Amino acid sequence: MGYEANSYGKVGILAYKKIKDLKGQSLKEEDVVKIWKECCREENLSQSSIDKCCPRGAFIGVLKELSLDIQWGDKENKNTNYSKVGIKILKENKNKNYTRQELWKEILKELNIDKKSLNGQTDIILSFWNMGVFK
């Protein structure tokens, strides 16, 4: 059985589809953040969930791995890096069906991080993976 997207995974897919529908328009990172927040509201997430930077940063990290015409800011953060590493792990282990927690443990292991709380990052990564955008 595959991964079933939770709220953040659903928001990520919805926001990605909206961004894809804007093809040809010049988008900046702040436009992506605005779309993310709009989609959070559409999915009835609380304000604290909307403001959480971890899943939003993971979403931006996933988008940066795709060939999208978006003007990104100079700032990188740990959550965008988690996405990059998570996608690499999934590509190297295509036959394994990771749970969100299993993938998180592999990301931390890859980055030599002993302990860090999961906060929606792998929900984004797995939702995109299961949608087939990286296979």
Backbone bond lengths (Angstrom), bond angles and torsions (degrees), N, CA, C in turn:
res aa  C-N    CA-C-N  psi(-1)  N-CA   C-N-CA  omega(-1)  CA-C   N-CA-C  phi
1 M - - - 1.447 - - 1.514 108.82 -
2 G 1.334 117.37 134.58 1.450 122.23 -177.61 1.513 112.34 -82.92
3 Y 1.285 114.03 174.27 1.458 122.04 178.39 1.526 109.47 -70.32
4 E 1.321 116.74 134.60 1.463 121.18 175.23 1.521 108.22 -106.08
5 A 1.307 115.82 124.91 1.461 121.36 -174.55 1.525 112.03 -62.43
6 N 1.334 114.67 137.09 1.456 120.12 172.40 1.530 108.20 -92.07
7 S 1.308 117.95 -165.62 1.472 121.06 -176.26 1.525 112.55 -57.40
8 Y 1.331 117.38 -46.67 1.457 119.40 -178.70 1.526 111.41 -66.89
9 G 1.315 116.60 -37.56 1.465 119.59 176.39 1.514 111.29 -62.52
10 K 1.320 116.36 -42.18 1.469 120.88 178.35 1.523 111.30 -65.03
11 V 1.323 116.36 -41.82 1.467 120.29 177.86 1.529 109.81 -61.68
12 G 1.332 116.34 -44.37 1.463 120.46 179.96 1.519 112.60 -58.64
13 I 1.317 116.77 -44.99 1.469 121.07 -179.48 1.529 110.02 -67.57
14 L 1.327 116.85 -43.32 1.464 120.93 178.87 1.536 110.64 -61.04
15 A 1.319 116.74 -45.64 1.465 121.11 -179.81 1.531 110.60 -65.17
16 Y 1.323 116.97 -40.19 1.470 121.05 178.13 1.533 110.58 -60.47
17 K 1.319 116.18 -44.54 1.469 120.03 179.54 1.524 111.16 -63.42
18 K 1.322 116.95 -39.19 1.466 120.13 177.81 1.528 110.79 -65.31
19 I 1.305 116.36 -40.14 1.466 120.55 178.30 1.521 110.16 -65.12
20 K 1.323 116.63 -42.97 1.473 120.45 178.35 1.535 110.80 -62.51
21 D 1.326 117.12 -35.17 1.471 121.04 178.26 1.528 112.31 -67.11
22 L 1.318 116.93 -19.33 1.462 122.04 179.52 1.528 112.01 -91.57
23 K 1.325 115.87 15.66 1.465 121.92 -177.76 1.531 110.26 -49.10
24 G 1.307 114.81 134.61 1.457 119.90 -179.74 1.519 112.66 96.28
25 Q 1.322 116.60 -18.75 1.460 119.98 176.98 1.521 109.22 -88.59
26 S 1.287 116.34 145.38 1.460 121.34 178.49 1.529 109.05 -78.67
27 L 1.319 116.28 116.07 1.459 121.02 -179.60 1.522 110.31 -113.16
28 K 1.315 114.36 145.14 1.459 121.64 174.69 1.525 108.03 -115.16
29 E 1.321 115.29 167.77 1.457 119.67 -179.14 1.526 111.95 -56.56
30 E 1.326 117.32 -38.23 1.472 119.11 179.98 1.530 111.96 -65.57
31 D 1.340 117.63 -28.83 1.459 120.90 174.80 1.522 110.71 -67.13
32 V 1.323 115.80 -39.23 1.460 121.31 178.39 1.528 109.92 -63.54
33 V 1.325 116.38 -43.55 1.472 120.72 178.59 1.527 110.26 -62.44
34 K 1.316 116.94 -41.62 1.469 120.94 178.59 1.529 110.84 -61.95
35 I 1.320 116.77 -44.88 1.471 121.17 177.95 1.518 110.36 -62.39
36 W 1.340 117.12 -42.48 1.471 121.56 177.74 1.528 110.03 -56.61
37 K 1.313 116.63 -48.95 1.467 120.47 -177.67 1.529 111.49 -65.35
38 E 1.332 117.50 -38.99 1.473 120.84 176.62 1.525 110.31 -60.65
39 C 1.318 116.54 -42.72 1.469 120.75 -179.39 1.530 110.97 -68.34
40 C 1.322 117.25 -34.96 1.467 120.43 174.96 1.527 110.02 -60.07
41 R 1.315 115.89 -42.44 1.469 119.73 178.90 1.524 111.12 -65.83
42 E 1.336 116.42 -40.17 1.467 120.51 178.25 1.524 111.37 -61.38
43 E 1.338 116.25 -32.38 1.466 120.55 178.68 1.531 112.08 -89.04
44 N 1.336 115.73 8.21 1.475 122.82 176.69 1.522 113.71 60.98
45 L 1.319 117.24 37.74 1.457 120.67 175.03 1.525 109.25 -76.94
46 S 1.310 115.79 151.77 1.468 120.75 178.64 1.530 109.44 -69.46
47 Q 1.319 116.09 163.73 1.466 120.23 179.42 1.528 111.06 -61.37
48 S 1.330 117.43 -38.19 1.468 119.28 179.18 1.534 110.76 -66.04
49 S 1.321 117.88 -34.64 1.462 121.03 176.35 1.525 111.27 -69.62
50 I 1.321 116.26 -37.96 1.464 121.43 177.88 1.527 110.07 -63.10
51 D 1.321 116.60 -39.73 1.458 122.10 -176.08 1.526 114.07 -79.19
52 K 1.328 117.83 -13.23 1.471 121.12 -178.14 1.521 110.85 -60.47
53 C 1.315 115.45 126.81 1.467 118.89 -176.80 1.528 112.82 -84.80
54 C 1.320 119.33 -21.98 1.475 120.93 -175.51 1.532 112.85 -63.18
55 P 1.331 119.49 -55.32 1.462 118.30 179.53 1.531 112.40 -67.17
56 R 1.330 116.57 -36.05 1.466 120.04 178.26 1.538 110.09 -64.14
57 G 1.318 116.88 -42.44 1.460 120.90 177.74 1.521 111.72 -64.40
58 A 1.325 116.44 -38.35 1.471 120.30 176.76 1.524 110.28 -65.33
59 F 1.327 117.28 -39.01 1.458 121.86 177.40 1.531 110.40 -61.38
60 I 1.314 116.55 -45.95 1.462 120.65 177.91 1.521 109.99 -62.13
61 G 1.333 116.64 -39.62 1.460 120.31 177.54 1.519 112.73 -61.61
62 V 1.324 116.55 -40.63 1.467 120.64 177.33 1.525 109.93 -64.19
63 L 1.320 116.66 -46.02 1.466 120.17 -179.38 1.522 111.72 -62.05
64 K 1.325 116.49 -35.50 1.466 119.85 178.83 1.525 111.82 -65.22
65 E 1.316 117.30 -24.12 1.466 121.75 178.83 1.531 111.85 -82.16
66 L 1.307 116.73 -11.34 1.461 121.67 178.45 1.529 109.24 -97.88
67 S 1.289 116.43 159.29 1.466 120.58 179.20 1.525 109.61 -88.13
68 L 1.304 115.57 77.32 1.457 121.52 179.78 1.522 108.53 -113.16
69 D 1.299 115.94 145.26 1.453 121.23 -179.05 1.531 109.32 -85.99
70 I 1.323 114.89 77.60 1.457 121.75 -179.20 1.525 107.72 -126.23
71 Q 1.309 116.05 134.77 1.458 121.00 177.09 1.524 107.72 -86.91
72 W 1.324 115.52 106.10 1.462 121.13 -176.81 1.518 110.80 -87.47
73 G 1.305 115.43 148.86 1.461 120.79 174.01 1.525 109.86 -71.71
74 D 1.293 115.85 171.80 1.463 121.24 -177.77 1.526 113.07 -78.17
75 K 1.309 116.02 -17.94 1.458 121.42 -172.13 1.535 111.64 -78.39
76 E 1.303 116.01 127.11 1.471 122.36 171.33 1.524 106.61 -107.88
77 N 1.309 116.57 149.76 1.461 117.79 173.48 1.520 110.08 -136.01
78 K 1.305 115.34 171.55 1.465 120.36 -174.97 1.524 112.27 -61.15
79 N 1.329 117.74 -32.04 1.464 120.18 -177.90 1.528 112.26 -70.72
80 T 1.336 116.79 -35.89 1.463 118.52 175.27 1.522 109.60 -66.62
81 N 1.317 116.18 -35.77 1.466 120.20 177.80 1.531 111.53 -68.06
82 Y 1.325 117.85 -37.75 1.469 120.65 176.84 1.527 110.25 -58.32
83 S 1.333 116.11 -39.84 1.468 119.60 178.54 1.519 111.25 -63.25
84 K 1.309 115.77 -46.44 1.461 121.30 -179.72 1.541 110.69 -57.92
85 V 1.321 115.87 -46.11 1.466 120.85 -179.98 1.527 110.51 -68.47
86 G 1.329 117.40 -41.57 1.461 121.08 179.29 1.517 112.39 -61.16
87 I 1.315 116.58 -42.26 1.468 120.94 178.74 1.526 109.89 -64.35
88 K 1.327 116.59 -41.64 1.470 121.31 177.97 1.535 110.43 -59.62
89 I 1.316 116.62 -45.18 1.470 121.34 179.40 1.526 110.22 -61.74
90 L 1.317 117.35 -45.04 1.466 120.54 -179.75 1.528 111.04 -63.42
91 K 1.313 117.38 -40.93 1.466 120.81 179.18 1.526 111.56 -64.47
92 E 1.328 116.51 -35.38 1.462 121.05 -179.19 1.524 112.29 -78.78
93 N 1.314 118.03 -15.01 1.472 123.21 -176.58 1.521 110.23 -132.65
94 K 1.316 116.75 54.30 1.472 121.68 -173.06 1.524 114.42 -59.64
95 N 1.309 117.37 -25.95 1.468 120.01 -177.21 1.522 113.34 -87.69
96 K 1.310 117.72 -4.61 1.462 120.85 -179.52 1.521 110.04 -95.76
97 N 1.303 116.00 133.39 1.468 121.97 175.04 1.523 108.28 -97.50
98 Y 1.311 116.20 98.65 1.462 121.66 -178.83 1.517 111.30 -79.16
99 T 1.327 115.53 142.68 1.455 120.24 164.78 1.523 105.88 -82.55
100 R 1.300 115.82 167.64 1.463 119.09 178.99 1.528 111.31 -60.30
101 Q 1.331 117.04 -39.08 1.470 121.68 -179.13 1.535 110.92 -71.67
102 E 1.330 117.99 -40.34 1.472 120.66 178.77 1.525 111.09 -62.64
103 L 1.324 116.64 -43.72 1.461 119.82 178.72 1.521 110.22 -64.15
104 W 1.318 117.21 -40.95 1.457 121.22 178.99 1.527 110.70 -59.55
105 K 1.325 116.98 -44.27 1.470 120.66 178.59 1.524 111.16 -61.29
106 E 1.324 116.57 -39.41 1.469 120.47 178.61 1.535 111.69 -67.34
107 I 1.319 116.53 -38.83 1.467 120.54 177.58 1.526 110.02 -62.64
108 L 1.326 116.38 -47.80 1.467 120.28 179.66 1.525 111.12 -61.90
109 K 1.317 116.39 -41.26 1.474 121.00 178.24 1.533 110.23 -61.10
110 E 1.313 116.28 -45.72 1.472 121.72 179.88 1.531 111.56 -60.74
111 L 1.319 116.56 -34.93 1.459 121.74 -177.62 1.528 113.27 -95.01
112 N 1.335 116.93 5.46 1.465 122.64 -179.33 1.532 112.51 56.17
113 I 1.325 115.04 44.71 1.464 121.47 176.55 1.522 107.10 -107.72
114 D 1.332 116.29 124.15 1.468 120.07 -176.77 1.524 112.76 -67.56
115 K 1.308 116.57 -52.31 1.451 119.38 -175.52 1.520 109.51 -150.15
116 K 1.316 115.34 132.80 1.463 122.45 178.96 1.520 106.67 -157.13
117 S 1.309 116.68 136.51 1.464 120.56 -178.45 1.519 111.12 -73.36
118 L 1.308 114.75 138.89 1.459 122.68 174.03 1.522 107.95 -76.36
119 N 1.337 116.08 134.01 1.459 119.28 -176.32 1.530 111.01 -141.53
120 G 1.312 116.35 50.29 1.455 120.97 174.72 1.522 115.75 91.42
121 Q 1.340 117.49 -6.00 1.459 119.49 -176.37 1.525 112.25 -62.96
122 T 1.326 117.04 -47.57 1.468 118.96 -176.41 1.525 112.16 -72.99
123 D 1.323 117.43 -20.18 1.471 119.97 174.88 1.527 109.46 -62.96
124 I 1.305 115.85 -41.22 1.463 121.05 177.96 1.529 109.98 -66.37
125 I 1.316 116.44 -51.12 1.471 121.22 -176.87 1.522 110.94 -58.59
126 L 1.324 116.80 -48.81 1.470 120.38 -177.43 1.522 112.49 -67.72
127 S 1.313 117.34 -33.89 1.469 119.68 177.78 1.523 110.73 -63.45
128 F 1.311 116.46 -44.02 1.463 119.93 178.11 1.533 111.34 -68.54
129 W 1.315 115.51 -39.98 1.468 119.25 178.37 1.524 110.36 -59.75
130 N 1.310 116.23 -47.34 1.468 119.72 -178.56 1.526 113.02 -69.98
131 M 1.321 116.82 -20.00 1.456 120.55 175.02 1.530 110.16 -76.39
132 G 1.327 116.39 -15.45 1.454 120.78 175.46 1.511 116.25 89.77
133 V 1.307 118.82 15.42 1.462 120.03 -176.94 1.533 113.18 -75.52
134 F 1.323 118.15 -17.32 1.470 120.93 -177.59 1.511 114.37 -113.28
135 K 1.318 118.22 -0.90 1.467 120.10 -174.24 1.507 111.59 -80.89
